[in-house]
Amino acid sequence: MTSENWWLSQPEPSDVAALKGWEGLFTQGSGYLHVRGSLEEHLSDAPQNQSYMRRPANVTAEQFPDMRSKWGTFVPGIYGNHPLMGKEMANLPCFLQIVPSVDGERLDIRQSALLHHQRALNLKTALLSRSLTWHTQSGARIDLTFERFASAAQPHLFVQRLILTSDRDAHLLLEAGIDAGVRTSGYDHFTQVRFERLGAARLRCDVVLDTGDEVHEISQARLGGATWDYVAGERAAHLRAAIPLHAGQSITFEKATLVTTNIDEGELILSDFDSLDTPFDTLLAEHAAVWQRRWEHADVRISGDNHSQIALRAALYHLLRAHPGHDRVAIDPKAYAGDAYRGLYFWDTEMYLLPFFLYTDPERARMLTDFRIRTLLGAQRNAAEFGYAGARYPWEGDADGIEQCPNWQYRDHEVHVTADVVYGLAHTAQATAQPDYLAQDGRAVLRETAAYWLERIDGRPDDAYPSLLGVMGPDEYAPITNNNAYTNRMVAFALSLAAAVEADEGLRERCLSSAHNLPLPRRADGLLLQCEEFEQFAEIDFAALWRDRTKPFAAQVSQERLYRSRCLKQADVLLLMMLFPGEFSDAEVSQAWAYYLPYTTHDSSLSPGVHALIALRLGFADQAWAFWERSLHLDFDGGAEEGIHIAAQGMNWQIAVFGFGGLRTAMQADVLTLNPHLPHQWTQLAFPVVWKGQQAYVEITPDGVSIENRSEQDLTASVHGTSVVIAPGQGSIWHGQAHT
């Protein structure tokens, strides 16, 4: 394994046009605290206090303000109230500031003469490093190295270091501060901002938001022999020290920042934290040890394709970083690397993120589904507001499960999320071999969501079967349709599970009857229709209307055209077939693939991954590879400007492990089952997996498959239909072709 496969490197760090995208890619986080990868000295002409009024819109096609840099400091669950958008995760004061000035010249990558500049994230240790050589106007040659990390061992702590060396005597002015001159979606949520100097080298910032949430930040500056001045304004404050530089002598400056909020459990008194005085290297060592343990359970190794290896590790890094480590919140669609989705929670949790954690860290997986159980009261409130009994999970939910979606189409009609939540609970029960999880912990969710569905289902006068009318399926370009196949099947699944734990015989029979009779609409030739009226939509001339394929289709046509035309934002029927593969023959899947693919725009980042998995099922190796690369690179080349597409990153793990690795999920197989499709570009694929509480390690090469049992009990495994029992600590090898 080469060391460079752990480094995510920015090709041209001085390219300001690419900065915003790399700020997203370089986001660091502890679960509790997340910070975008902005420059320490910031850009002098990129103000962060631009005010504008964000309005409800199709986020896929939404145009965000053109900003060279976008700071982001986020604590999940800390919200502001937007006048039009509802609750949104607040962008908090930025504490990254470390600004060196030499002989009166301030460092600025747009104006300073840089002889060398490198910037890279070590994915193994989650350490962001930056090195540059600055030729000052006064003639000095200054070597600078910046390093920083969000401590995985102490989640409230963010740590920075600057090492600076000059080739001649010079005068250094160093500033280290906190800047509260920020906005969230162009809106100022701070009702109070207060700065305070604590002792010689500590700076404190307290803010109160319009929700009443409170945030406290303390930065500690450490530089031997320095005398710090305190400079404060209304929205920013910093410590400043004048330091003589001597030729060949290095100085090391360290800055540690502690962040706490009103949502913290227990009493966290900022001034009591000794970690602010702990040396950088000590904090880094304990932080790196946590990441080492994480990677031991999560790393997917690819040989023969360095490009896929580093991109997939970047995906896994963000999945590991974004998990909160508790069930108070979940993971938002931008992985707390931007505010585009406002730090809210979608169906992404169950369909796209949960599988990675289920098969690598079941304890953290259960935290995600426990979040849904904890927010049942919010779901009940949502149902009541729509006039229904039971529980209705939000399309865009806050930390309490309360609906925050400002767009009526998604809020009112994309109801499948309520069934998706139940699917996630069932997947957790199956994957962890804990059937009581449904009957006990999830029982109230099953019962309350079933109560909602029984009222939401309609009976039309001329039909002998129940229907779900006026729904939006996963394809968001078909807004108000009848009997969407995906929604109906998921609701039937949820009602069947509710019946299994229901004691009331009458209610149980109603659940079973609806589950059995909800239709999956089909054409006369057997094609599974996305919804009853799909073929009544107008045909659309993609060639004439979609002229710039580098931009989403929705950004080039009106919404009303999308809503009346035969075009898909993302996989819908094919997603259903991916989740319930045993219910559809290869012929049915192939028919659906041929029919829907030409209509699919893949405007959603959720779409390529599903298509890759379906292509592998059908043996379409080239198309599977093309969709893999498309999904894998979504966040590169500027794709992460507004944050990470974390659901797509979760799908990238699924493509690698479920697709190329051929692992059947616990919803599809009783024993560890593999049917690999190793791409010809790879010479090896290896990954750890937790199967119903048992640890295993899988290695796949063109010559065969090996599975090592790393648990303390016998493990039954099947590869290409051949099963064996593997003793604890032992391995088994299947010989045979593993390429597609």
N, C-alpha and C positions, 0 to 999 in steps of 0.2 A: 504494500500500500504506500503510494508516494505521498510525501508531505503536502504537495501542492493540492491534492484532492481534498484537503481540509480548509483551504484558503479561498474565500470569495473576494476577488480582487477587482477594484474599479479600474478599467483600462486607462482612462485619462482623468485623473482626479481634479485637474484644473479646468476641465470642461464644465463651465457653469450651466450650460444648457442641459446637461445630464444630471446635475446635482440633485434635483428633486426626486428623481427616480431612485437614485442610490441612497438618499435619505430614508426611503421606505425599505429598501433591501437591507440596509445597515441598522435597522431598528434593533435595539437591545431591550431586553425585558427580564424581569424576575418573576413574572406572574402577577405580582402586586403592582409593579411600576414598569412603565414602558416609555422609552425615549427614542424618538427618530434620530437617524444618523446625520444630524446637521453639523456643520463645522464649528469648532470651538470658538473661533474668532468672529464667526458670522460674516455675512456680506454687508458691506456698508450701504448698499443701495437696494436692500431687500427688506423693507419694513414689514413687520408682522402684525401691525395694528390696523390693516386695511379693513374698513367696515363696509359690508354689503348685506343685502337681505336675501338669503337663500330661500328658495321656494320649492314646494313639493314638485317632484318631477321624476321621470324615468331615469334612475341613476345611471343606467347603461349609456344613455345618450346625454346625460347632464354635462354641461360645460362649466368647469371650475375656473376661477380667476387665474390668470397667467402670473404665477409667482416663481421667481428664480429659486427660492428656498421656502420650505414650509416647516417651521418648528413644530414639534409635537411632544408633549409630556402628558402622559395619561395614567390615571389610576382607575381601573375598571370599577364601575359602580358609583363614581363621582360624576354627577350630572349638572347641567344647566338647563334652564327652561327657555327654549326658543319660541318666539311669538307665533311662528307658522309651522315649524317642524315637530314640535313637542319636545320631549326630553332628548338631550344629546350629551354624550360623554364630553366633559369639558377639557379643553386644552389648557393646561396649567402653566404657571410661570416656568420659564426655561432657565435652568441652572447650569447649563453647559459652559457658559462664558469663561474662557481663558484667552486673553488678548495680549500678545507681546508687541511692544513698540521698541524699536532699536534706533537710537540717535534721532528720536522724534518721528520716525516713520512707522506707521502702524501696519501690521501684517494684513494683507488683503490679496487673495489669490487672483483677483481680476486686475490688480494694479501693481503688485509687487513682482520683482524679477525672481522667478523661481527656476533654479538650475535642475531641480529634481523634486518629484512629488509622487508618493505612493500612498495608497490607502487600501486596507484589506481587513476583512473580518475573519478571524480564526474560528471556524465553526465548531471545532473540537472544544475550545475553551470559552467561546462567546466573548472573546477579547477583540475590540476594534482598535487597530493600530494605524498610525499615520506618520509618515516621515517625509521631510522636505528640506531642501537646501535653499536658503534665501540669500540672495545677493543684494544687500541694502544699498540705498542711494549714497550712503556714507562710505561704501567700499568694503564693509564687513561681510564675511561669509558666515552665515548662521545655520547650523544644523539643528533641526528640531524633530523630536519624536513625541507624538501624542499617543496615549493609551487610555482606554476606559472600558468599564464593564458595569453592568447592573448585577449586583451580587445575588447569585442563586442561593447562597448560604444565609444571607441576611437581606431578605427581599425588600426592605425599606431603604436600602443603601445603594447609592451610585458613586463610583470611585473613578477618579481621573488622575493622570500624571503627565507632566511635561518635562522632558529632558532637553536642555538647550546648551549648545556649545558654540563659541565664537572663535574665529581664527585671529582676531585682533582685539585690542581693548575697545570697549564700547559701553554705551549707557543703555540699560534695559529698564523699561517701565512695564510692569506686569499688572494687569487688571483681572480680577476674578469676581464674577457677580451673578446676580439673579435678575431676570428681566420679566416683568409681569405685563409688558406691553404686547399682549397677544390677543387673538380672537379665536372663536370657534365657529366655523361656518360663517365667518364675517361678523359675528355677534359678540358683544362684550358681556360676559356673564358675571363679572366680578362686581359686587356691590361694595366691598371693602378691600383695600390693599394696604398692608402696613409692613414697613421694614424696621429692623432693629439691629444694632451692633451688639454682639454678645462677646465681651472680652476683647482681646487684642486682634484675633484672627477668625472670628466667627460672625457670619451674617445670617439673619433670620428674615424670612418672608412669610406673612400670614395673609391668606385671602379667604373671603366669604363669598359664596356664589349665590345666585338668585333663587336657588332651591333651598338655601340654608346650609348646604354642605360647606365644610371648612377644611382647608388644606394648609399644612405647615411645612416649610422647607428650611433646613439649616445647612449652610455650607461652611466647612472648615478649611481654611487655607494653611498649608504647611510648607515653609521654606526657611531653613535655618538662617538666623541672623537678620531676617527681613523685618522692617518696620512698616506696618500697614496703616494707610489712611482710609477713612471711611467716606464715601461719596454717595449721597442718596438723592433721588428725585421722586416724583409722584408715582411712577410705575417701574422704576429700576433703581438698583443700588449695587455698588461693588466696592471691593477692597482693592487698594492700589499701593504698590510698593516700587520704589526706585532702587535698582540694584546695579552695581558696577560689574561689568563683564571683563574678564581678563583673558588674554589670548590663551587658547588651549584648555581653559578651565570649564568644566561642565557644572551646571546648576540643575537641581531636581526640585520641581515644584509638584506638590500633591494637593488634591482637592477632593474631599469626601462630602457628599450631600445626603442628608437623611430626610425622607418624606413620610409624613403621617397625615391621617385624615380622621374625620369623625366616625368613619365606618370601622375603624380598627377595633379588634377585639381586645378587651382589657385596657389598661391604662398605659399609654406610651408617652412618656415625658421626654421630650426631645433632648433636654440638657443632660439627661442621665445616660445617654448612649456613649459607651466607651469606644464604639467602633469608629467614631469620627477621628479619634486620635491613633487608631491602629494603622501601622505602615501599609502601604500599597501592596507590597509583595506578600505580606501575611494574609491580607484579605483576598488577594488573587489566588493564592494556593487553596484556601478553603472553598472558594467559588469554583475553581477548576475541578476540584474533587467531586463536587456535585454533578457537574457536567459530564465527567468521566463515567459516573454511574448511570447517568441518563443514556449516554451513547451505547453503553454495554447492552442495554435492553432495546435499543431502537435502530441502530445503524444498519443500513442496507448497503452491502458492498457490491459494486459492479466492476468487473475487470474487462478491459478491452475498449472502454469508452469513457475517457476522463471527463468529457463534457457532460454526459448524463450523470456521472458520479457526483460532480460538484453541484450540479443543479438540484439533484435529488437530496443531497445533504443539506442544501440551503432550505429546501422545503421542510425537511425534518427538523432543522434548527428552529424554524419559526413555529412549527407545531409544538415543539417542546417548550419554547420560550413563552408562548401565548397562554398555555394552560395556567389557570389561576392558582391551582393547588388546593382548592376547597370548592364547596358547592354554593357559595354565596353569589357567584356570577358564573358565566360560561365563557365562550370564545366568540368574539364578534367577527363579522365577515372580513374585516380588514386587519385582524390579528393585532388590534391596538397599535397599528403603525400609521394610522390616519383617521380622520373623523368623517369620512365620506358616508359610512353607514352608522355613524353616531353612537358607536359603542353599544349597539342593541343586538338582540339574539334572534336568529332565524332558524329555519329547518336545516340549515347547514350543519348544525350540531349533530343531529341524528344520522343524516344520510351521508355526509361527506367527511366529518371529523371523527365521529365516534369509533369507526372501525380501526383506525390507526391505534387509538389508545386501548381498545378492547384486546388487541392481539399483541400489544407490547407492554402495557401498564394498566391492567384491569382495574386497579384501585382508582387511578385517575379517570378512567373511563366511567366508573360508577359515579364519580363526582359530577360528571356532566349530566347523567340521567337523574341523579339525586337533585340536581338543580331544578329539573322539571317537576319533581315531586314536591320540592319545597315551595315552588311558585304556583301550586294548584289553586290557592286562594285567589291569586291574580287572574288565573284562567276562569275561575267561577265568576269573578267580577266582570270579565270581558263578556262571558255568555249572557249575564244578566243585562248588560248594557245593550246587547243586541236583541233582548227579549226572549232569551232561551233559558231553559233549565240546564243544569250540569256545568261543564267546564269547556271553554273554547280557548285554546292556546293562541297567543298573539302571533301575527305575521312578523312584526318587529317589536320584541318585548324588552322591557327594562329589567333591572335586577329583581323586581317584584313580580314579573310576569304580566305586567300591565301593557296593553296595546299602545304603541306609540307611532304607528304608521300613519303618516299624513295623507297618503294617496288612497282614495276610496276603493280603487279597483283591487289593489292587493289586500288592503285591510278588510274589506267586506266580502271578497269572493275567493281569496286564495286560502281556503279553509283546510286544505289537505294537511297543513302543519299539525293540526290536532291529532290526526291519525299517525303522522310521522313520529310524533312523540311516543305513541304507544309502540310503534315498531322499534324504536330505540330501546325502550324498556325491555321488550321481548328479546332483542338481540343481546342485550346485556345479560339477561337471565340465561340464555342459551350459551353464550360464549364463556360465562363464568361458572357454568354448571350449578347455578343457584335458582332452581325453579321457584323457591319460596319468595324470591325477589318480586315476582309478579303478584303472587297470592297474598303477600303481606305488605311490603313497602309500596308496591305499585297498585294495590287493590283499589284505593280511592280514586286514583287517576283513571283506571279502567272503567270504573263505575260511573264517574262523573262525566267523562268524555262520551261514554255510551248514551247517557241521558241527553246530552247535547245532540248527538247524531239522530237519536230517535225522534227528536223534534225537528231537526233540520231536514230530514228526509221527507219528500212529498210523494203523494199518490195522485197521478193525473187521471182524469175521469175515464179515459178510454184505455188505460193500461192495467194489466193484471199484475204488474210488478212495481216496486217502489223505485223512486228516482232521486238523484241529487241534482237539482236544477240551479242554474245561475252560479256556476262555480268557475274558477280559474285554476287550471292544472299547473304543473311545472312550467309549461310553455306560456309565458306571460304575454304573448302576442295574441292570445285567444281569451278575451277577458271574461265573458259571461256566457258559458256554454252549459250544455246539459249532458249529464252522465259521462263526464270525463273518465276514461278508462282507468287511469292511474289513481285518481281520487276514489273512485268506487271500489277498486280492489283494496286499497289501503284501509278504507272505512270498513269494508267487510272483514278484513283481517282484525281490526281493532274491536269490532263488535263480537267476533268469535272468541277473542281472548276475554272480553268482558263477560260473556256467557259462561266461560269456564270457571270463573270465580264468583259468579252471581248466585246467591242463595234463594232469591225470590224466583219461583218457578215461572210466573207470568212474565216477569221482566226478562228472564233468561230466554224464554221462547220468542219474545219480540226481537231480542238481539239476534238470535239464530235465524229467524225468518228473514229479517232484513239483510243479514250477511249473506244468506243463501240466494236471495232473489235480486240483489242489486246487479244490474246488467253490465256486461262489458260489450259495448256496441261493436258489431262487425258488419263488414260489407258482404254482399252475396257470395263473393269468392273466398271468404274467410279472413280477409284483412282485418286486423284489429284496428278499429277507428279510434283516433285520439278522443273524439267526442261525437255525439250523434250528428252534429251539423258540419263536421269538418269539410266534407266534400261540397257543401253549399257555399263555402267561402270562395271568393274570387281568385282566379289564377293571377299570378303577379310576374311582371317582367323584370327579373333580377338584373339582367344585363343592362337594361335601360336606366334603372333606378339606382343601382348600387355601383356607382362608377369608381368610387375610391374604396378598394377592399382593405385598406389599412385602417379604416374606421368602421364602427358598427353600422349595420344596416339601419338601425333605428335612428342614427344620427343624420341620416340622409333622406328619410321619408317622414311624413307626418304620422302621428300616433293613430289617427283615424284610418289611415291606409293600412297600418299594421293590423288594426282590429277587424278589418273586413276582408283581409286577404289570407291566402293559404301560405303562411310563412311561420316558421317556428323560431323562437328565441333560443331554445335548447331542447335536449332530449326529453321526451314525454313518454310516449309508448315504449321507446327503447329503454328508458329508465325503469319502467315497470318490469320489462322482461329481464333486465339485469338483476333486479331485486328478487324476482320469483322465477329463476331460470327453469326450474323443473316443471312449471306449468305451461311452457310453450315449447313446441318442437323447433328444431333447427329450420324447418321449412317456414314456419310461421315467423320466426325471427328474421330470416332472410327476406321474406316478403315485406316485412315492416321496414327493414333497413333500406331496401331498394325504393320503397315508396316515400319514406319520410326524409331521407338524407338530402335529396335535391331541394327540399323546402326549408332545410335547417340553416339558419344564419350563423349559429354558434356565437351570437352576440353575448351570451352568458359565458363566464369563465367555468361554469359547471358542466358545460356541454362536451368539450373534447374528451374528457376522461371517460365518460359513459360510452362514447362512441369507440374509444380505444378498446374497452373491455368487450363490447359487443363484437367488434371486428375480430378480436382474438377468438371468441367463441365460434365465429363463422369461418375461421381460417384465413382471414384477409390480412396477411402479415404486413404487407406494405402500407395498407391504410391504417392498421393499428399503430405502426411505427410513426406515421405522419401525425396522427392524433396525439401520440405520446409526446412527440417533440413540441407540438403546438401547446399542449397543456403545460409541459415542463418549463417552457420559456415565457409564459404569460407575464411574469413579473420582471423580466429583463427588458432592456431597450426602452425604458420609460414606463413599463407597465405597473410599477410599484409607486408611482408618484403620489397617489392618494392612499397608499397602504398596500398590504399584501393580500392577494387573492387566496386566503387561507383554505377555503373549501377546495379550490383547485389543487392546492398543495397536499391536502388530505387525499384527493383523488390520485395524485401522482404516486403516493405510497400504495394505493389500491391497485393502480395499473402495474406497478412493479411486482407486488406480492400476490395479489389475486389474479392479475392478468398474466404477465410473463412468468411469474412463479407458480401460477396455477393453483393457489391455495383456495379451497372451498371454504366458505364461511360456516360458522356454527349454525346458521339458519338453513344451510344447504347440506350439511354432512354431520354424521354423528361422531366420526373419528377423524383424526388429522388426515386430510386428503389432498393430494397434489397431482395436478395434471399440467406440467410445465409447458410453456411456449417460449423458450429462450430465443431471443432475437439473434440473428446471425452476426450482428455487430458486437455481441458480448461473448466473452469466453468464460465468464462465471457470474452467477448471481447468488448472493448469500445473505441470509437474514435470520434474526432470532424471532421466535413466535411463542406466545403463551396460548396453549390450547386447553381450555377448560381447567385452568389452574396448573397445568404442567408446562414446564419450560423445555423448549426444543430449539435446535439450531439446524437450519436447512442450507445446503450448498448444492447448486445446480450448475452443471457444466454440459457441454455438448455430448459428453459420454454417458451421463447419467445423473442420479440424484443421491445425495447422502443426507440422512437425518440423524442427529445426535440427541439422545434423550438426556437432558440436563436436570431432570426432576428426580424425585426419590421413589417414584412408583413406575410400574410398567406403563409403556406408552404404545398404543396401537396406532399404526400409521398405514396409509394406503397410497401407492404411487402408480398411476396408470392402471388401476384396478387390481394390483397385487398388494396384499396386506401382510404385515408382519407385526409381531409384538417385540418392542425394543426394551431391554432391561435398563434400569437406572444406570447412568454413566456410560452406557454403550451406544453404538451407532449401527446404522444399517445402510447398505448401499444397493440401489437399483441401477442396473446397467441398461443402457438403451438410449436411443436418440431423444434429445430434449429440445432440439431446435424446432421452430415453427416450420 
